[in-house]
Amino acid sequence: MRFPYAAALTLSLWYMLMPPISKGGRVEANAPLRQWQRGLAFSIKGSCMAELATEIGRAANDPRNLSRLKSSICIAEDDPRLGTAKPGASR
């Protein structure tokens, strides 16, 4: 049996990205994603989203951290908004 679409599947890591904090302590959610802090890496987006939800729940009593986590996202390692290319890829 042949699976012609299997070749189209690629493995990619998903990163939890957290926005930077300004010197004044404000969450900079509008900063370019390449300036955001990479957190944990996951093999699937759903795992990243679940961990982010867990972290948001844990930060309920920490307003600054809660604000930062609520602005955080899960993003594929090859997302062009990161401004980086995968090793061996041409730009």
C-alpha positions, -999 to +999 in steps of 0.1 A: +000+000+000+013+034-009+008+066+011+014+094-014+008+122+012+032+108+038+061+126+021+044+159+027+045+155+065+075+172+082+086+171+117+089+204+134+094+216+169+070+240+186+084+266+210+067+285+237+077+321+232+074+347+259+075+385+251+103+406+265+100+427+295+110+464+293+134+480+318+103+496+333+088+461+339+061+463+311+054+433+289+064+442+253+039+420+234+044+441+202+081+434+200+093+414+170+091+377+177+129+373+172+133+393+204+110+370+224+124+345+248+122+309+237+109+286+264+103+249+263+102+229+230+075+205+221+070+180+193+033+189+188+015+222+191-012+208+213+014+199+240+028+234+239-007+249+242-016+226+271+017+236+290+010+273+284-025+269+298-010+251+329+016+279+334-011+305+331-030+287+359+000+285+381+007+323+377-027+334+389-013+352+419+017+368+401+002+397+380+034+405+360+042+369+352+005+362+344+004+392+319+036+378+302+022+343+300-011+355+286+008+372+258+029+341+252+024+320+221+033+286+207+051+288+174+067+264+149+105+266+147+103+273+110+078+301+113+091+330+091+081+356+117+111+344+138+135+358+113+157+327+113+161+299+088+165+262+096+200+249+092+206+241+055+176+261+043+182+289+018+166+323+023 
